[in-house]
Amino acid sequence: MVSIASGEPLTGHLHIAYPILRRRIRQYLAASRGRCRIGITGDLRETARDCDGRYREIALLYRTRSPGYIREIERRLRDQFTDLCDTSPARSGRSDGQPPYYCYVAWNPKRG
């Protein structure tokens, strides 16, 4: 079962949110057992089902009503963390449903 981390996703301008999101992902990765998945979703339940069995934690990072903003923030984050990210562009998620859209990170926490 996938657990959803507490905390509200960021909103606002990309140039302000991006450095904060990078720090948050670094914190999650520091507490993880390896690789992560960065993606976008409009349906958290569907995403949690898709991640179940591969990842144990999901955190919503960013929320917007703009499909362009969500794709851009996802692209930047995947580019930044490409060596630690399992996400291929085809598996990253969808932004073609109804807003709001979310960018998320999924990972497996360290044991102990």
C-alpha positions in Angstrom: 0.0 0.0 0.0 1.3 3.4 -0.9 1.4 6.1 1.8 0.8 9.7 0.9 3.2 12.0 2.7 1.7 14.9 4.6 2.0 18.5 3.5 0.4 20.8 1.0 1.8 21.0 -2.6 3.3 24.3 -3.6 1.6 26.7 -6.0 2.7 29.8 -7.7 5.4 30.9 -10.2 7.8 28.3 -11.4 10.9 30.4 -10.9 10.0 30.7 -7.1 8.7 27.1 -6.7 11.5 25.2 -8.6 14.3 25.7 -6.0 12.0 24.7 -3.2 10.9 21.6 -5.0 14.5 20.6 -5.7 15.3 20.8 -2.0 12.2 18.8 -1.1 13.1 16.0 -3.5 16.7 15.9 -2.1 15.2 15.5 1.4 13.0 12.6 0.2 15.9 11.0 -1.6 18.1 11.3 1.5 15.5 9.2 3.3 15.0 6.7 0.5 16.6 3.4 -0.5 17.5 4.5 -4.0 15.6 5.6 -7.0 12.4 7.7 -7.3 9.7 8.4 -9.8 8.7 12.0 -10.7 5.5 12.5 -12.5 2.3 14.4 -13.0 -1.3 13.4 -12.2 -4.8 14.7 -12.0 -6.0 11.6 -10.1 -3.9 10.7 -7.0 -5.8 7.5 -6.4 -5.0 6.2 -9.9 -1.3 7.2 -9.4 -1.1 5.5 -6.0 -2.5 2.3 -7.6 0.0 2.6 -10.4 2.9 3.0 -7.9 1.7 0.3 -5.5 4.3 -2.5 -5.4 7.1 -0.4 -6.7 7.1 2.6 -4.3 5.8 2.9 -0.7 5.6 6.8 -0.4 4.2 9.6 -2.6 4.5 13.3 -1.9 2.5 15.9 -3.9 5.1 18.6 -4.7 3.3 21.2 -6.9 -0.3 22.1 -7.8 -1.6 24.2 -10.7 -4.5 24.5 -13.1 -2.1 25.0 -16.0 -1.2 22.0 -18.1 1.8 23.9 -19.4 3.1 24.8 -16.0 2.8 21.2 -14.7 4.6 19.7 -17.7 7.4 22.3 -17.4 8.0 21.7 -13.7 8.0 18.0 -14.2 10.5 18.3 -17.1 12.8 20.4 -15.0 12.7 18.1 -12.0 13.2 15.0 -14.1 16.2 16.7 -15.9 17.7 17.7 -12.5 17.3 14.2 -11.0 17.7 12.1 -14.1 20.3 9.8 -12.6 18.0 8.9 -9.7 14.7 8.9 -11.5 13.0 5.8 -12.9 10.5 7.9 -14.9 10.4 7.7 -18.7 8.5 10.5 -20.5 5.9 8.1 -21.6 5.2 6.9 -18.0 5.3 10.3 -16.3 1.6 10.9 -16.1 -1.1 12.9 -17.7 -2.2 16.5 -17.7 -5.1 16.2 -20.2 -7.9 15.7 -17.6 -9.6 18.3 -15.5 -7.5 20.5 -13.3 -6.0 20.8 -10.8 -2.8 19.0 -11.8 -0.1 17.8 -9.5 3.6 17.0 -9.8 4.6 14.2 -7.4 7.6 12.2 -6.3 7.3 8.5 -5.3 10.1 6.6 -3.4 10.9 3.8 -1.1 11.9 4.9 2.4 14.9 3.5 4.2 14.1 0.8 6.7 14.9 1.2 10.3 
